């Protein structure tokens, strides 16, 4: 084979075969196919797209570019969850211990925040001592001991994806749905899972803001997984306003613990339980979604889900007492209020500027190498549909320095729209696939 012939084939609308894609990915790893030729191929994929068969074959080749973890020694169907990213989206910290408490082994490889969205790993690292960089042997041991494990991508997991992601970022080819789907799924399939539940966000705070794009991505990822023999389920959920009330890192850990105590915000608890229930049903720990929901609610009520979180925090080197004492987590030096300019109702609360404000303050990254401030945050006091009086607190901004405070304040102010009449409250879950 020659890379130039395969580039031309895709450029002219042809369909690449599984052996051809496997050869190209292997060439990326051993450098026999130069990155400039892969860059040309990526652009051809952007313009011509990929069939379901091509996307599945590319995913499989990327998955097998490294080690595919064998978890057969751990009883039960192993199920993970993936979210496409949002503002205040800390469901992984809630649903993983819930599902594990019900008996589902949850091997979870998560990511870091980038752009306006937060990352599960950054939230976890706000817990003193918590290690997300485990070896694969440690990964297996923690999963076997705790029923769940929460780590970042290792060097052995889908290494071709790391190379391709950097190329996509540098060649304006990030947005192509087949490439997004292959990137996500290759990492997930390398974990050793039997099934995957997807939370595909849509709306203002999502990367895929248009519903049609979110649905296409959900369908593409489900098709890949099913073609490769995995159980798949996707929920398309709204990300027009932040999920819960806390946006940051340590504050999202605190809010997650509140949810596991049964005291968390309704939208966050309901979505976490719904996703966990899908995992429980997929793992055959319940015979219906109604039964699965009941089991998940019971795991919160009896404290077993919170105990699982404590267990995994300790197993991964963290201080479990920090879950019971928020003052042991990073806290900002001071808080600044954002108040309502008039009396009325919160007619709109945009997620994206809230996420952008936290990034400006240091809670997220505008570059991969940026350092995280785990203490800074935005805490919402009012959300969509709430009545407010002029001068009442809408949100507080937690800061450690005032360098970009004015910009952050303006973003948070602009996120709120006050109306005379209450808005209709749309459903959080739009569709199941």
C-alpha positions as CSV (number, residue, x, y, z in Angstrom):
1,X,0.0,0.0,0.0
2,X,0.9,3.6,-0.5
3,X,-0.4,6.4,1.7
4,X,-0.8,8.7,-1.3
5,X,-3.1,6.3,-3.1
6,X,-5.3,6.0,0.0
7,X,-5.4,9.8,0.5
8,X,-6.5,10.1,-3.2
9,X,-9.1,7.4,-2.7
10,X,-10.7,9.2,0.2
11,X,-10.4,12.6,-1.4
12,X,-12.3,11.3,-4.4
13,X,-15.1,9.9,-2.3
14,X,-14.0,6.3,-2.0
15,X,-14.4,4.1,1.1
16,X,-11.3,2.9,2.9
17,X,-11.2,-0.7,4.0
18,X,-10.5,-2.0,7.5
19,X,-7.0,-3.3,6.4
20,X,-6.2,0.0,4.8
21,X,-7.1,2.0,7.9
22,X,-5.2,-0.4,10.1
23,X,-2.2,0.0,7.9
24,X,-2.5,3.8,8.0
25,X,-2.8,3.8,11.9
26,X,0.2,1.5,12.2
27,X,2.1,3.8,9.9
28,X,1.2,6.7,12.1
29,X,2.7,4.9,15.2
30,X,5.9,3.7,13.5
31,X,6.2,6.9,11.5
32,X,6.2,5.1,8.1
33,X,3.3,7.2,7.2
34,X,4.4,10.8,7.8
35,X,2.2,13.2,9.7
36,X,1.9,15.5,6.7
37,X,0.2,12.7,4.8
38,X,-2.1,12.0,7.7
39,X,-2.9,15.7,7.8
40,X,-4.0,15.5,4.2
41,X,-6.1,12.4,5.0
42,X,-7.8,14.1,7.9
43,X,-8.8,17.0,5.7
44,X,-10.1,14.5,3.1
45,X,-12.2,12.9,5.8
46,X,-13.6,16.3,6.9
47,X,-14.7,17.0,3.3
48,X,-15.9,13.5,2.3
49,X,-17.0,12.0,5.7
50,X,-16.8,8.3,6.6
51,X,-19.2,5.5,6.4
52,X,-20.2,3.6,9.6
53,X,-17.9,0.7,8.6
54,X,-15.0,3.1,8.0
55,X,-15.5,4.9,11.3
56,X,-15.7,1.6,13.2
57,X,-12.6,0.3,11.5
58,X,-10.7,3.5,12.3
59,X,-11.8,3.2,15.9
60,X,-10.8,-0.4,16.2
61,X,-7.3,0.4,14.7
62,X,-6.8,3.2,17.1
63,X,-8.0,1.1,20.0
64,X,-5.5,-1.6,19.1
65,X,-2.6,0.9,18.6
66,X,-1.9,0.3,22.3
67,X,-3.0,-2.2,25.0
68,X,-6.6,-3.3,25.3
69,X,-7.1,-4.0,29.0
70,X,-8.3,-7.5,29.9
71,X,-10.7,-7.3,32.8
72,X,-12.1,-10.9,32.3
73,X,-10.8,-11.8,35.8
74,X,-13.2,-9.3,37.4
75,X,-16.8,-10.8,37.5
76,X,-19.7,-9.1,35.9
77,X,-20.3,-6.9,32.9
78,X,-18.0,-3.8,33.0
79,X,-19.8,-0.6,32.1
80,X,-18.5,3.0,31.8
81,X,-20.1,6.4,31.1
82,X,-18.9,9.2,28.9
83,X,-20.0,12.8,28.7
84,X,-19.2,15.0,25.8
85,X,-18.6,17.9,28.2
86,X,-20.5,20.6,29.9
87,X,-20.5,23.3,32.6
88,X,-21.0,22.1,36.1
89,X,-21.1,18.5,34.8
90,X,-19.8,16.4,37.7
91,X,-22.1,13.4,37.1
92,X,-19.1,11.0,36.9
93,X,-18.3,11.6,40.6
94,X,-21.9,10.7,41.5
95,X,-23.0,8.0,39.1
96,X,-19.8,5.9,39.3
97,X,-20.1,5.2,43.0
98,X,-23.8,4.7,42.7
99,X,-23.5,2.1,40.0
100,X,-20.6,0.4,41.9
101,X,-22.7,0.2,45.0
102,X,-25.4,-1.6,43.0
103,X,-22.8,-4.1,41.9
104,X,-21.6,-2.8,38.5
105,X,-17.8,-2.8,37.9
106,X,-17.1,0.8,36.6
107,X,-13.7,1.2,34.9
108,X,-13.6,4.9,34.2
109,X,-10.9,6.7,32.1
110,X,-11.7,10.4,32.2
111,X,-10.3,13.6,30.7
112,X,-9.3,17.1,31.8
113,X,-11.0,20.3,31.2
114,X,-10.3,22.2,28.0
115,X,-12.1,25.3,26.6
116,X,-15.1,26.4,28.6
117,X,-15.9,22.9,30.1
118,X,-14.6,21.2,33.2
119,X,-12.7,17.9,33.5
120,X,-13.4,15.0,35.9
121,X,-9.6,14.6,36.5
122,X,-9.2,18.2,37.6
123,X,-12.1,17.9,40.0
124,X,-10.7,14.7,41.5
125,X,-7.2,16.2,41.9
126,X,-8.7,18.9,44.2
127,X,-9.0,16.1,46.8
128,X,-5.6,16.1,48.6
129,X,-3.4,13.3,47.5
130,X,-5.8,11.8,44.9
131,X,-3.8,10.1,42.1
132,X,-5.3,9.9,38.6
133,X,-2.1,8.6,37.0
134,X,-2.2,4.9,37.9
135,X,-0.4,2.1,36.1
136,X,-2.7,-0.5,34.4
137,X,-1.9,-3.0,37.1
138,X,-3.0,-0.5,39.8
139,X,-6.0,0.3,37.6
140,X,-7.1,-3.3,37.8
141,X,-6.4,-3.7,41.5
142,X,-8.4,-0.6,42.4
143,X,-11.3,-1.7,40.3
144,X,-11.3,-5.2,41.8
145,X,-11.1,-3.7,45.4
146,X,-13.5,-0.8,45.1
147,X,-15.8,-1.8,42.2
148,X,-14.8,1.4,40.4
149,X,-11.6,3.2,39.4
150,X,-11.2,6.8,38.1
151,X,-8.0,7.5,36.1
152,X,-6.7,9.5,33.1
153,X,-5.5,8.1,29.8
154,X,-2.3,6.2,30.2
155,X,0.5,5.9,27.6
156,X,-0.7,2.4,26.8
157,X,-4.3,3.3,26.0
158,X,-5.0,4.3,22.4
159,X,-1.6,6.1,21.8
160,X,-2.6,6.7,18.2
161,X,-5.4,8.9,19.4
162,X,-3.0,11.3,21.2
163,X,-1.0,11.8,18.0
164,X,-4.1,12.2,15.8
165,X,-5.7,14.6,18.3
166,X,-2.7,16.9,18.2
167,X,-2.8,16.8,14.4
168,X,-6.5,17.5,14.3
169,X,-6.0,20.5,16.6
170,X,-3.2,21.9,14.3
171,X,-5.0,21.3,11.0
172,X,-8.6,22.6,11.8
173,X,-10.1,19.1,11.5
174,X,-11.3,18.7,15.1
175,X,-15.0,19.1,14.4
176,X,-15.5,16.1,12.0
177,X,-18.0,13.8,13.7
178,X,-16.3,10.5,12.6
179,X,-13.0,11.7,14.0
180,X,-14.6,12.9,17.3
181,X,-16.4,9.6,17.6
182,X,-13.4,7.5,16.8
183,X,-11.3,9.5,19.3
184,X,-13.8,9.1,22.2
185,X,-14.6,5.4,21.5
186,X,-11.0,4.2,21.0
187,X,-10.1,5.3,24.5
188,X,-13.3,3.8,26.0
189,X,-13.0,0.5,24.2
190,X,-9.4,0.1,25.3
191,X,-10.5,0.2,29.0
192,X,-11.8,-3.4,28.8
193,X,-15.5,-2.5,29.0
194,X,-18.5,-4.5,27.9
195,X,-20.9,-1.5,27.6
196,X,-20.9,2.2,27.5
197,X,-23.6,4.8,28.4
198,X,-23.2,8.2,26.7
199,X,-24.3,11.6,27.9
200,X,-24.3,13.7,24.7
201,X,-24.8,17.3,25.5
202,X,-26.6,19.9,23.3
203,X,-27.2,23.6,23.7
204,X,-25.4,26.7,24.6
205,X,-22.8,25.1,26.9
206,X,-22.1,22.0,24.8
207,X,-19.4,21.6,22.2
208,X,-22.1,20.4,19.8
209,X,-24.6,23.2,20.3
210,X,-27.1,22.2,17.5
211,X,-29.4,19.3,18.4
212,X,-29.0,17.7,15.0
213,X,-25.2,17.6,15.5
214,X,-25.5,16.1,19.0
215,X,-27.9,13.4,17.7
216,X,-25.5,12.5,14.8
217,X,-22.6,12.2,17.2
218,X,-24.6,10.0,19.6
219,X,-25.8,7.8,16.8
220,X,-22.3,7.5,15.3
221,X,-20.7,6.5,18.7
222,X,-23.5,4.0,19.3
223,X,-23.1,2.5,15.8
224,X,-19.3,2.1,16.4
225,X,-19.7,0.4,19.7
226,X,-22.4,-2.0,18.6
227,X,-20.5,-2.9,15.4
228,X,-17.5,-3.8,17.7
229,X,-19.7,-5.9,20.0
230,X,-20.3,-3.5,22.9
231,X,-23.6,-2.6,24.6
232,X,-24.4,1.0,23.9
233,X,-26.9,3.6,25.2
234,X,-27.0,7.3,24.6
235,X,-29.0,10.1,26.3
236,X,-29.1,13.5,24.6
237,X,-29.3,16.1,27.4
238,X,-29.6,19.8,27.6
239,X,-26.6,22.0,28.5
240,X,-28.2,25.4,28.1
241,X,-27.6,26.3,31.8
242,X,-25.0,24.8,34.1
243,X,-25.8,21.5,35.8
244,X,-26.2,22.0,39.5
245,X,-25.2,25.2,41.3
246,X,-21.4,24.8,41.6
247,X,-18.9,25.4,38.8
248,X,-15.2,25.0,39.5
249,X,-13.2,22.1,40.9
250,X,-13.3,21.6,44.6
251,X,-16.8,23.1,44.8
252,X,-18.0,20.4,42.4
253,X,-16.6,17.7,44.6
254,X,-18.5,19.3,47.5
255,X,-21.7,19.3,45.5
256,X,-21.2,15.7,44.3
257,X,-20.9,14.6,47.9
258,X,-24.1,16.5,48.7
259,X,-25.8,14.5,46.0
260,X,-24.6,11.2,47.4
261,X,-25.9,12.3,50.8
262,X,-29.3,13.0,49.2
263,X,-29.0,16.8,49.5
264,X,-27.9,17.8,46.0
265,X,-29.6,19.9,43.4
266,X,-32.6,18.1,41.7
267,X,-31.3,18.4,38.1
268,X,-27.9,17.0,39.0
269,X,-29.3,14.2,41.1
270,X,-31.9,13.2,38.6
271,X,-29.5,13.1,35.6
272,X,-26.9,11.2,37.6
273,X,-29.4,8.6,38.8
274,X,-30.8,8.3,35.2
275,X,-27.3,7.6,33.8
276,X,-26.4,5.3,36.6
277,X,-29.7,3.4,36.1
278,X,-28.9,2.9,32.4
279,X,-25.5,1.4,33.5
280,X,-27.2,-0.9,36.1
281,X,-29.7,-2.1,33.4
282,X,-26.9,-2.6,30.9
283,X,-24.9,-4.7,33.4
284,X,-28.0,-6.9,34.0
285,X,-28.3,-5.9,37.7
286,X,-32.0,-5.0,37.1
287,X,-34.6,-6.2,34.7
288,X,-36.2,-2.8,34.0
289,X,-35.2,0.8,34.0
290,X,-37.7,1.5,36.8
291,X,-36.1,-1.2,39.0
292,X,-32.6,0.2,38.2
293,X,-33.7,3.7,39.2
294,X,-35.0,2.3,42.5
295,X,-31.7,0.5,43.2
296,X,-29.7,3.7,42.5
297,X,-31.9,5.8,44.8
298,X,-31.5,3.2,47.5
299,X,-27.7,3.3,47.2
300,X,-27.9,7.0,47.9
301,X,-30.4,6.6,50.8
302,X,-28.5,3.9,52.6
303,X,-25.1,5.6,52.2
304,X,-23.5,2.8,50.2
305,X,-22.8,5.0,47.2
306,X,-21.0,7.6,49.3
307,X,-19.0,4.9,51.0
308,X,-17.9,3.6,47.6
309,X,-16.6,7.1,46.8
310,X,-14.7,7.2,50.1
311,X,-13.2,3.8,49.3
312,X,-11.9,4.7,45.9
313,X,-10.6,8.1,47.1
314,X,-8.5,6.2,49.8
315,X,-7.4,3.5,47.3
316,X,-6.1,6.1,44.9
317,X,-4.1,8.0,47.6
318,X,-6.6,10.7,48.5
319,X,-7.8,11.9,51.8
320,X,-11.3,10.5,52.3
321,X,-11.9,12.8,55.3
322,X,-11.9,15.7,52.9
323,X,-15.3,14.5,51.6
324,X,-16.8,15.2,55.0
325,X,-15.0,18.5,55.6
326,X,-15.0,21.0,52.7
327,X,-12.5,23.2,54.5
328,X,-9.9,20.4,53.7
329,X,-10.4,21.2,50.0
330,X,-9.0,24.2,48.2
331,X,-11.0,27.4,49.0
332,X,-10.8,30.8,47.4
333,X,-9.5,33.9,49.2
334,X,-12.7,35.8,48.8
335,X,-16.1,35.9,47.1
336,X,-17.6,38.7,44.9
337,X,-21.3,38.9,44.4
338,X,-23.2,39.3,41.2
339,X,-26.7,40.9,41.9
340,X,-29.9,41.1,39.9
341,X,-30.3,44.4,38.0
342,X,-34.1,44.3,38.2
343,X,-37.0,42.3,39.6
344,X,-38.5,39.5,37.6
345,X,-37.6,35.9,36.7
346,X,-34.4,34.3,35.4
347,X,-35.6,33.9,31.8
348,X,-32.3,32.6,30.6
349,X,-29.1,31.4,32.1
350,X,-26.4,30.6,29.6
351,X,-23.9,27.9,30.5
352,X,-21.1,28.9,28.1
353,X,-20.2,32.4,29.7
354,X,-20.3,30.8,33.2
355,X,-17.7,28.2,32.0
356,X,-15.6,30.9,30.3
357,X,-15.6,33.0,33.5
358,X,-14.3,30.1,35.6
359,X,-11.5,29.5,33.0
360,X,-10.5,33.1,33.1
361,X,-10.2,32.8,36.9
362,X,-8.0,29.7,36.6
363,X,-10.4,26.8,37.1
364,X,-10.0,25.5,33.6
365,X,-7.5,25.6,30.7
366,X,-7.3,27.7,27.6
367,X,-4.2,25.7,26.7
368,X,-3.3,22.0,27.6
369,X,-0.3,23.2,29.6
370,X,-2.2,25.7,31.7
371,X,-2.1,25.3,35.5
372,X,-5.3,24.7,37.4
373,X,-6.5,26.7,40.4
374,X,-8.7,24.2,42.2
375,X,-10.2,26.8,44.5
376,X,-11.7,29.4,42.2
377,X,-15.4,29.0,41.3
378,X,-18.7,30.4,40.3
379,X,-21.6,29.4,42.6
380,X,-25.1,30.1,41.3
381,X,-27.9,31.2,43.7
382,X,-30.6,31.4,41.0
383,X,-31.3,29.3,38.0
384,X,-33.8,29.3,35.1
385,X,-37.4,30.1,36.2
386,X,-36.4,31.4,39.7
387,X,-38.0,34.7,40.9
388,X,-35.5,37.4,41.8
389,X,-35.7,40.9,43.4
390,X,-33.5,43.8,42.2
391,X,-30.2,43.7,44.2
392,X,-30.6,40.0,45.1
393,X,-27.6,37.7,44.7
394,X,-27.6,35.8,41.4
395,X,-24.2,34.2,41.9
396,X,-20.9,34.6,43.7
397,X,-17.4,34.4,42.1
398,X,-14.7,32.9,44.3
399,X,-11.2,34.3,43.4
400,X,-7.6,34.1,44.6
401,X,-6.5,37.2,42.7
402,X,-8.3,40.0,40.9
403,X,-6.3,40.0,37.7
404,X,-9.2,39.0,35.4
405,X,-12.1,39.6,37.8
406,X,-13.7,42.4,35.8
407,X,-13.9,40.2,32.7
408,X,-15.3,37.3,34.7
409,X,-17.9,39.5,36.4
410,X,-19.1,40.7,33.0
411,X,-19.4,37.2,31.6
412,X,-21.4,36.1,34.6
413,X,-23.7,39.1,34.5
414,X,-24.2,38.6,30.7
415,X,-25.1,34.9,31.4
416,X,-28.3,36.0,33.2
417,X,-31.4,37.4,31.4
418,X,-34.1,38.7,33.7
419,X,-37.7,38.7,32.3
420,X,-41.0,40.0,33.5
421,X,-42.8,36.6,33.0
422,X,-41.5,33.2,34.1
423,X,-40.1,31.0,31.2
424,X,-41.1,27.5,30.4
425,X,-38.7,24.9,31.8
426,X,-37.7,22.4,29.1
427,X,-36.9,18.8,29.9
428,X,-33.3,17.9,30.7
429,X,-33.3,14.6,28.8
430,X,-34.3,15.1,25.2
431,X,-33.9,11.6,23.7
432,X,-32.6,8.1,24.3
433,X,-30.7,6.2,21.5
